[in-house]
Amino acid sequence: MKGLLTLVVATLFAAGCSNGPAVSEDIVLDFNVSDKRGGEVVLVIRNDIKNVRLDQDGKAEVVLSGYDAVYARLFYGMDYKWIYLEGGDHASISFKGNDFKGSFEFEGEKAQAVDYLNTIKLTALPDEDYALPFEEYLAKIKVKEQDAVKLLKANGLRSAGNFEKIEAARIKYAYGATLLMHSVGHAMMTGNMEYKPEAGYYKVIDSYLEDEAMLACLDEYCSFAVEAAHILDEANRDVKALYPKTVAQMRFIAGRFNDVKLRNALLHYLAAPYVDRFGTADIQELENIYRTYVKDEALIADFEAKIDKWNVSMPGKPSPALSAVDIDGKEWTLADFKGKYVYIDMWATWCAPCKREMPYLKELEKKFAGADIVFLGLSVDRDKAKWEEMVRTGNLTGVQLYLGTQSRFQKAYNVDGIPRFILLDKEGVIISNDMTRPSAKETAETLEALPGIR
């Protein structure tokens, strides 16, 4: 639980902090990187990753639209700094490529806020305190929150726009997240696995669910609110499966929150990551709720983009293009396999689960020897030499090609874990974008049932 209380701050597209319905001015951010070591900086804004390319002189400009306020992490390589901006800000960031953290400079109206975020860290209660009764634990959390707010005010940040007010709310919900975990933590720390919270616990959680537009930009509030929705929804409190839980949370939020901006943000906070990760199969209930209540154009555009990302690799559609090379350097495309079914295995030499499937893949190829099907191995190894070495052993089966990392083909199929198997028909149309593994009994049965395979 040590990682529970972390400084995770960001925003979500147009769901920024706001005190009213006014349209936000654009935020302009200039970069100047001397002695650069990489070609881009990366802004991580909640679920959105913005890659900002640097020119040959290490300069770039990015315009962020629709934000009232934004917390974000700025990465250069593996290191990052927190930044904070509000609508209408024009700020500059400069640093040396060989000393990002040591030379980082932020120039703009929110410079004091940025310095605060990169200096002051929230501190958590020890896990052992979860053994305390809820009222005692709550009292300790309130002291932690009050102490953190005192430090915030002592930093003299009143001139940094709305930062002090927004940051105080962020602190409240960063500590509030630990209240959500008290029942689980208490059971673990006391060994009383039958522990159930008393009515006072639910009353406190309910009191934290404020209905203000300003909270829409806070990741801490959004994560608190959606989990609180699960805890307070007595009828669905015991629902554990992710999809029905997500739908139940969305229903609760739609009925609980009156502020349109905040309701939009919370529904998007639940729905967009689900679609982004799990796709569009059997999500009609989720879509019905989302499309009924969310009217923010920027949020809708992001939601649709996430749906479209999956649609390019949906069964029934032509497969995204493939370009890969064999051990001799010859380039292959899917057109080279036209007229045959294609069973694709995306793998890597370092992947233990991939290697466990290889004997089964060999058996599968023997079973379908002479049939109109190609077993195609696509290596996503970063080190091509290791792939070549393994191919030359002669222990692999089928056609073996090198795809490399972060290819368009891999991204089009949203492959974020291997092994991944894909089945195409004789015309390169997708039959399954997440085919069963060779070791699964139903794989051979599915292939045997393909029309005209023999």
N, C-alpha and C positions, 0 to 999 in steps of 0.2 A: 504493500500500500504506500510505500515511500514515494512512489511516482505520482500519487494521486493529486497532490497539490503542486502543480507546475505552472510556470508562467507562460501559458499558451494564449497568445492574444492575436487576433486577426479580425478580418471582416469579410463580408460576403457580397460581392458585386454591388448592387444598388441598395442593399440592406444596411446602410450606414447609420450611425447614431444621428438622431435628429430631435430637435425641439419643436418641429412643426412641419408642415407639408411643402415648404419651399423647395424648389429644385436646386440641387447642389451645383456649385461651380466646379469646373475641372481642377484637378490637382496636377501640377507640372513638376516633374522630378528630373533634374539634370545629373549626369554622372561624369566624373573626370578621374580616370584611373591611370596613374603613371606607372611605368615599369610593369605593365600588365603581364600576368601569368596565364590568363584564360580569356577567352573571347566573349564572355557574357557574364552578366550578373543576373541573379534570380530573385524575384520577389514572390514570397509565399504569403498569400492572402486567404486565410481559412482554407477552403478546398481548391483554390485557384492558384496555379503556378504560372507566373509570367516570366518568360525568358527574354531578357533584354540584351540584344547584341551590341557589343562595343565596336566602334569603328577602329581604323588602324591607329588612330591617336588616343584610343582609350576613352572616347567620349560617346555619350548616348543621351537621349531624352525619351521619357515615357510620360504619357498623359493618362491619368486615371479619371474616368468619368462616372458620375452617379454617386459618389461617396460624400456623405456628410462628415464622416470621420473614419480613419482607418488605422488599425494596428497591423503591422506586417513584419515579417522577418526578411532581411536582406542577406542573401547568401553570396559569397564569393568562394568558390571551391567548397570545402566542408565547413568553413567558418561562417558565422552569421552575426548580425547585429539587429536589434529591434529598432523600428522606426515608427513614428506616429505623425499623421498628417490630417488636415481637415480641408473640406471643400474650399477652393480658392487659393490654397497654398501654392507657392512656387519656391521650391527648395533645391539645394545643391548638395551632392554627396561626393566627396573626393577621398581617395586613399591610394597607397602604394600597393601594387600587386604582390610584392614580396612581404608585405607586413599589413595585411588587411585590418586586423584588430588594433594594432598599435598606432596606425596612421589614420584611422577612420575619422573623418570630420563631416559634420552635418551643419549646413548653414541655412537658416530659415527661421520663421517665427516660432517653430516648435522645437528649437534646438535644446532648450532646457528640459522639455518633456522627453526627448530622445536620450539625453544624458541620464535622466532619472531612470528610464526603463532599462538601460544597460548598466546601471550601478546598483539599484535597490532590488533585492530579491525577497520574495515572500518566504517566510519560514513556517514549517508545518509543526503540528503537535506530534509527539512520539506516538507510534502505533499503540503502545501500551495504554494510552488514554482512552482508546475505544472500549476498554473494560469498564469505564465509568458509566453510571446511569446517564441517560440522554440529557437530562436537565443540567447535570454537572458538566458534561461534555460541551453542551451548548454555551454555557457560561464561559468556558475556557476559549471557545472559538470566538465569542464576542470580544473578549479581551484582545485576542490576536488581531482581529479586524480593527479594533479601535487603535491599537498601537501602530498598525500599518498606516492608517489614515492620518495619525499624528505626524508620522514621518513624511507622508505625502505633503501635508500642509506646511511642514517645516522647511520643505525644499523651495518654497516661494514660487509656485507655478501658476499663480493667478493670471499672469499675462500670457500664458500659453493657450489662448483660446478657451475651449470647453474642456480641456484635458483634465483639470483637477476634479471636476464633477464626474466625468466619465470614468476616470481612473478609480475614484472612490467606489463607484458601482462595481467596477471590475474586481476590486479587492473583496467586496462583500460576497460576490458569487464565486470567487476562487476559494474562499473559505467555506462558503455555503455548500460547495460540492462535497466536502467531507461530512456534512450532516446527512446527505443522502446515503452515505456509506455506513452510517453508524450501526444500523441493525445487523448488517453483515459483519462489520468489524467487531461489534460487541459479542456476537455469537462465537467468532473465531478466538477472540482474546480470553473469553471466559470459559470456553469449552461447552457452553450451553447452546447446542445446535438447534434446540427447540425454541429459542428466544424469538418473541414476536414484539414489535414496537407497541407501545401504548398509544392511546388516542392523542396525547399531547404531541407525539412525534409528527403525526400527520397534520396536526394543526399548525405547527411551526413551518413545515415544508410548504403548506398552503399559503402561509403568510408571506413567504419569500416570492411567490409568483406575482410580481408587479406587472401592470399592464401599461407600460410606457414605451413610446416610440424610441426614446433615447437608448433603450437596452438592446435594440435590434443589432447593433454593431458589435456587441460583446460576445465573443465565443464562450466565455465563462457563463454568461446568462443563458445563451441558447442551449448549451449542453446541460445546464442545470434544469432548465424549463422542460426539455423533452424527457429527461429521466424522471423529473417530478411528475410529469403527466402519466408516466407508467405507474409510479408509486401511488398516486392519488386516485387512479382509475380502479376502484375496488373490483369492478366486474372483470377486468382484464389484467389484474395485478399478477396473476400466476401464469400468464401467457409468456412463454420463453422463446418460441420460434421467432426468428428475426422478422419475417415478412408480416405475419399477423400482429406482432408487437408494434411494428412501425405503423401499420394501418390504424391500430387502436390509439396510439399516441397522436396521430394526425387528427383523428375524430375528436379526441379530448381537447386538443389545442383549438380546433376550429370552433368548438362550442364554448370555450373558456375565455378566449381573448377577443376584446372588442377593438383594440387599436389595429387598424388595417396593416400598417407598416410592420409592426411586430409580429402579427399573425402570419403575414406573408413570409417573413424571415424564418420563423420557426418551422412552418410547413416545408419550406425549401430546404432548410437545414436537415430535415429528415428524409425528404423524398429524393433530392438530387444525389447525395452520396450513395443511397441505395441503388438507384438506377446506374450510376457510374460504376459501381462495383459488381452488381449482380445482373444487370441487363434488363430487358423489357418483357421477358416471358412471364405471363400470368400476373400482371400488375394492374389489372383494370380497377380494382378498388382504390389503390393508391392514386392512380391517374384521375379517377372520378373526384376524389376529395381535392386533389391539387388543382385541377382545372376549374373547379367550382369556386374556390376561395382565393387563389393566387392570381392577382391581376397586374402585378408589377412587370412591365415589359422586359426589363433587364433580367429578372429572375426567370421569367418564362423562356427567354432566349437561351439562357444557360441550361435550363431543364431540357429543352428541345435538342440542344446540341449534344447533351449526354445521351438522349434517346437515339439520335441519328448516328452517334458513334457506334452503337451496337447494331444498328440496322444495316450497316454496310457489310456485316458478316453474318446476317441472319440466314437460316436455312431457306433455300429457294432462290437466293440471289447469286449472281456470278461471283466467284471468289475474287477477292482483291488480288492485284497483280503480284507475281513472284519473280524475283531475279536472284539467282544463287549460282555458285560455281562448284564444279567437281574438283577432284584431287589434281587434275591436269590443268585446271584453270579455265575450262570451258564453261561458258555461261548457259544456264538452263532457265526456261520459263515454263509456265503451266501449259503453254501451247505444245510443248514437246511431249506431253502425256495425253493429248487429246485422243479420244477413242477408248480410253481405259479409265476405270475407277482409280482414284488416288487416295490411299490411306497415308496421311501425313503424321510423322512423329517429330515433334519439336523437342530437342534434347540438348544436353551439353556433357562434356567429358567429366565435369566435376559433380554432376548430379547423380547421387546415389539411387533415388527412385527411378531415374531414367535407366540406369544400368540394370536394375532389377527387372525391368520389362523386356530387356533384350532377348533373353532365352525364349520368352513367350512370343516375341515378334518373329523370331526365327521359325518357331513351330507354325505360326500363322502363315508365313510365306511358303513353307513346305506344303501346307494344307491346300493353298491356292495356287500351287505351281501350274502354269499353263492357263490360268484364268485371266480374264481381262481386268486385271488390277495391278497397280504399281504400289509398292511399299516404299515411301519416300522419306528418308531421314533428313531433317534440316537442323544443322548444328547452330546454336546461338552462342557458341563459345566466344569469349573475348580474345583468347589466344588461339589463333588459327593453327599454329604449329602443333599444339596439343591435339587438335582435331585431326590434322594430317597424320600424326603419329599413330593415332588409334585406327584410322581408316586403313593405313598400310599394314596393320596386323592381319587384315583379312577376316576379322572376327565379327564384322558388322554385316547386316543383311540389307537387301534391297538397294535402291539408288541413294547414295550418300552425297549431300551437297552442303556447302558452307554458306550460311545465311548471315552470321555475325550478330552483333548486339544492336538493339534499337532500330531494327529495319522497319520499313513501312509495312511490310507484310505482318510482322509481329504486332505492331501497333494497331493495324486494322482489325486484327482478331482479338485485341485487348488481352494479349498473353502476358500475364504478370507472374506466372508460375509454370514450371515444367516438371515432368513431361506433360505435353499437351498434344492431343490427337485430334485430327480433323479429317473428315471424309468428304470427298468431292465425287460428283458423277462423271460420266464420260465426256461431258461438255464443259467441265470445270465449274459446275453449279454446286453450291454448298448443300450437302445432305445433312451434315452435322458439324457445327462449329466447336463442339466439345464432345468428341466421340469417346466411347468407352475404351479402356486400355486393353492391350493384347491379352493380359492376364484374366480379364473378365470373360466368363463363359459366353455371355450374350454377344460378344464382339464377333466371334466366328459365325454365330447364328445370323446376325445382322448382315454380315458380308455375304453369306451363302444365299440369303433371300433377295439380294440385289438382282434386278432384271437383267438378263443377258450377260451375267458375269462369267458364265461358262459356255 
